[in-house]
C-alpha cells in the first residue's frame, strides 16, 4: 500500500530530473555558442551581447566552471588574436561575473602564466599585447585573492578600503605598493596598445583598431578606481609617516598620474570611446599633497555632484508631495467644516420645529379652553365678543405658525438634499477619476506586454528566420510617428480633463501595436541588411522599446504623469526610419515626377519594338513558311501586339478612374510601386518579342538553336503574366477592358505554347538517330561501353546541375541590379502581392524562384504531301490548300 502511494512522488521526481537535465543541456549549448562566437581568430572586437550571455551564465551557475571547461579547448598557442580576445573576455568575466569566478580562475593561474610566457618570446604584435595582458590578469587575480574585501570590479566604499588597509601602518604601506604595481600593469597595457595604433579617428573606427581598443574600456574602469585607492592610501600614509619617508611613493604616484592623464586624454580624443564610456578628467596640476591634504578624489567628484543633484531633486519632489498632501488635506477640512455647519443648521431647524409643534399644541389647548368658556358664558355678550376676538387672534397666530412650520420643514428637506447631493457628487467624481485612471493603467499594462513581447522576439532564435523589406519598415515607422502625435494630444486632453481618458486609451492602444510592428519588422529587416546597418537597426529597435516602456511607466504613475514626454520615442523611431530609407534599393531612386513620363516612354518603346518585330516577320515571311517548325512564330508577335494595345487601353482607364482631381503625373507618383512594376513588365514584353524574332532569324539562317526559341517563348509567357498582374492590381474587377486584356494574355500563352510544341516537333524530325546494333560486341566490350555511357551520363548531370546553379545566381544578380527586392520577386512569381508576406519571408534561399512555364501545346499534325501551306499577307494568317 505504501509503495502505491509513493508512485506519484517517484514519477514527479523523475520528471523533474528530466526537465533539469534538458535545462542544463540547453544552458551548456547556449554558453558554448556564446563563447565560440565571442572568442574567435578574426580581428574584430568582442560583441557585447556574447560577453553579456557568458557573464549571465556565471551568475546562473554561481561560478566559471562551464566557461573554463570550454575555454581550455581553444588553441591559444596557435593564434595571438584568439589569445587576445580570450584575455578580454576573461577580464570582463572577472569584473562583472559571479563572486565565485575569482576562485575558479585561480585554479588556472599557471596556465595563464604559460600562455603569457610563450607569446612573450615571439615577435608578434598581438603576441606582445597578450604577454602584457596575461601579466595584468594574473596580478589582478593575485591582488583580489589576497584582499578578499575588495571585489574584482574595484567598486567599494571608503569604509571597506579602510577596513582592508587595517590599522597597522606596515600593512597600509604594503597595500599601497601593491596598488601601485596593479596600476602599473594597467597603464603598461594601455600604453602598448596606443603605441601600436595610430590614434587618428580613421584607425579607431576600423574593426582592426577596435579589436585592440576594446579591452581598454575595462582598463579605464580599473584605473579610475585604482587612482582613487592610491590617493586615499597616500593620504593615510602622510597622516602617520613623515613626508621624507614617503618621497619614493610620491615620485611613483606623480609618474603614474602623468601616464594616467596622458592615457585618458588620448582615449578622450578617440571617436571609438565617445559612445561607450565617459572618461574621467584628472586635475591639471598634481598639488594635492602640497596643499594640506586637498580633496582625495581629485577630479572624480562627478558622482558626488550627481548624487547631490539627485538629492536636491528628491527633496524638491518630497516638498511638492507634501504641498499636494497639504492642499488635499485643506480641501478635506473645508468640506468637513461645511458638512458640520450644514448639520448644525439642520439640528437648529429641527429644534425650532419641535418648539413650534409644542407651541402649536399649547395654542390648540388654549383655543379649546376658550371655546369651552365661550359655551359656558354664552349668555354674556361682552365676554363672548372678547373671547371671539381672542379666538380669532389665536387662529391667525396659529395659521402664521403653521406657515412658518411648513417653511421650516421645506428648508430642512432642501438642506438635507443639498448635503446628500454634495456627498454623492464628490463620491461620483472621485470614483470616476479612479475608474478612468484604472482603465489607463490597464491599457498601459497591455501596451507594455505588447512591446515586451516584441522585444522578446529580438532575441528569439525562431525570429532569425523572419525577414522584412525596408519599404514595409518605413511604412510602419511613419505610422508609428503619427500615432505618437495622437498619444501626445490624448495625454494633453487627459491632463486637462482627467474624467475622460478615452482619447488617450485609443491612442495608446494604436501606438503599442504600431511600435511593436516597427520593432519586429526593424529586427526582421536587420536580418537581410549589412552588418553595420543591422547592428544599428537592432540597437535602435531596442532603444525604441526601452524609451516606450519608460514613457508608459511614467504614464502609469500619478507622480510622473504630468512630465511624461514621448520625445525620446520619436527620436528613436526617426532613427529607424532613416535606416530603413538608407536600406532601400538604390535602383528605385527615380524622381517621382519622372515616373509618369517614364511609363508613357516605356509603353511607346514596347509598342515600337513589337511593331518592328512584326515588320521583320513580314519581310522574312517566305523564309519562315519554308521551315514549318518555326511557322507558328509568325502568329506570336501579332498576339503580343494585341496584348500591348489592350494593356494600354486598360491603363488609361485606370488612370482616369483613379486620379480624381490630380494630374496623370501625380497619379503615377502617388502609386510609384505599381508604376515601377508596370514599367518593368512593359520592358520585359518588348525585350521578349525582339529576342524571339532574333532567334527565329538565326534558325532560318542555320546559325541559331531551337532551344533559343523555346526559352524566348517561356520568357514572353512569364512577362505577359507579369504585365497582366501589374495591370490587374489597380483595375476594376468588372472592367470590360480587363476582360479583353485577360483574353489577349490567354491568346499569347496559347501562341507561345504552339511555338514551343512546333519547335520541339521540328527538332525531333531533324535529329538523325543512328541504329543501335550491339550484336557484334563481346561481353568485355559491352561492359566497357556500359561504363563509358555511365560516366558520360554523370558528366552531363553534373554539367546540368552547375548550369542550373549558374542560372539561379544570374537571376538573383539581375533582380539586384534592377532594384527589385527579393520579396517583390517572390510575390510576383507566386501571383500575390500581399504586404504581409514581407514580414515572414525566409532569407535562406539557395536559388531565386523560377517563373512558371506556360502549358505546352500538343505536337501539331504535319500536313500530307498533297497539301501546300499558304500565307495570307493581308490578314497575317496561314491556310492550307489541297494541291492539284
Number of C-alpha atoms within 10 A of each C-alpha: 5 6 8 8 9 10 11 11 11 12 11 11 12 12 12 12 12 12 12 12 12 12 12 13 12 12 16 16 12 16 22 18 14 19 20 14 14 23 24 19 17 14 16 18 21 21 13 11 11 19 21 16 16 27 25 16 24 22 17 13 14 14 21 26 16 16 22 15 10 14 17 11 8 15 11 18 14 11 16 22 23 22 28 27 26 21 20 27 23 24 22 19 25 23 21 18 25 19 17 16 23 23 14 15 22 15 11 13 15 12 11 19 15 14 19 23 17 14 25 17 11 12 9 12 14 21 24 22 25 28 25 21 25 27 19 24 23 18 18 22 18 15 19 17 16 10 15 11 15 18 17 24 18 18 14 13 9 12 9 13 17 15 11 16 21 13 10 8 14 12 13 19 18 12 20 21 16 15 18 20 16 20 24 19 21 26 21 15 23 26 15 14 20 17 10 13 14 12 16 12 12 12 16 21 14 13 15 15 22 19 19 24 20 20 23 20 18 16 18 22 18 19 20 21 17 19 23 16 23 22 20 18 22 21 18 17 20 15 11 10 12 10 14 10 11 15 11 11 18 15 11 14 18 14 12 17 17 15 17 23 17 14 16 19 15 13 22 17 13 17 16 20 19 12 7 10 13 12 16 17 16 20 13 10 9 13 13 16 16 8 8 9 15 12 15 19 17 18 14 18 14 11 9 10 11 11 12 12 12 12 12 12 12 12 12 12 13 12 12 12 13 12 12 12 12 12 12 12 12 12 12 12 12 12 15 12 12 13 16 12 12 16 15 12 14 19 13 13 17 15 12 14 18 13 13 18 15 12 14 18 13 12 16 15 12 14 19 13 12 18 16 12 14 20 12 11 14 13 10 11 11 11 14 19 13 12 18 15 12 14 18 13 12 17 15 12 14 19 13 12 16 15 12 14 20 13 12 18 15 12 14 19 12 13 16 15 12 13 15 13 12 14 14 12 12 13 12 12 13 12 13 15 17 14 15 18 21 13 15 19 18 14 20 22 16 15 23 20 15 18 26 16 13 25 20 12 17 20 11 11 9 9 17 17 15 22 25 28 27 26 19 19 27 24 13 22 28 18 17 25 20 16 22 24 16 19 23 18 15 21 24 15 16 19 14 10 11 15 17 18 20 15 16 21 22 15 20 25 17 20 24 27 17 22 28 27 21 28 30 27 28 33 31 31 26 27 23 19 19 10 11 9 18 20 15 15 26 21 16 22 27 19 18 27 25 18 19 25 21 18 21 23 17 17 21 20 13 9 12 13 16 13 10 18 18 17 13 16 23 20 16 21 26 19 18 26 24 13 21 24 14 12 20 17 17 13 12 14 9 12 10 16 15 13 23 19 13 17 19 13 13 18 22 16 16 24 20 14 20 24 19 16 23 24 13 15 20 14 11 15 18 13 16 21 18 12 13 17 25 25 21 23 26 25 19 24 26 18 19 29 24 18 24 24 16 20 27 19 14 24 20 12 17 18 18 15 12 14 15 10 9 12 13 18 18 17 20 23 19 16 13 19 13 16 20 20 19 23 21 19 25 25 18 19 28 26 19 25 25 20 19 23 23 17 21 26 18 16 19 16 10 10 10 15 14 19 15 18 26 21 17 24 28 24 24 27 28 23 22 26 25 22 25 20 20 25 23 18 13 17 19 15 10 8 12 11 18 22 14 18 24 20 15 23 24 18 17 27 27 19 25 32 25 26 27 29 22 26 25 19 19 18 14 12 11 10 8 7 8 6 6 6 7 9 7 8 11 10 9 9 12 14 12 12 13 12 12 12 12 12 12 12 12 12 12 12 12 12 12 12 12 12 12 13 15 13 15 17 15 14 16 19 13 12 16 15 12 14 15 20 17 20 21 19 18 19 16 18 18 13 12 13 18 9 14 10 17 26 21 15 18 18 16 8 9 10 15 19 17 14 17 13 16 20 15 17 16 12 15 13 8 12 11 8 8 9 13 13 15 13 15 9 10 6 7 13 13 15 9 11 10 10 9 6
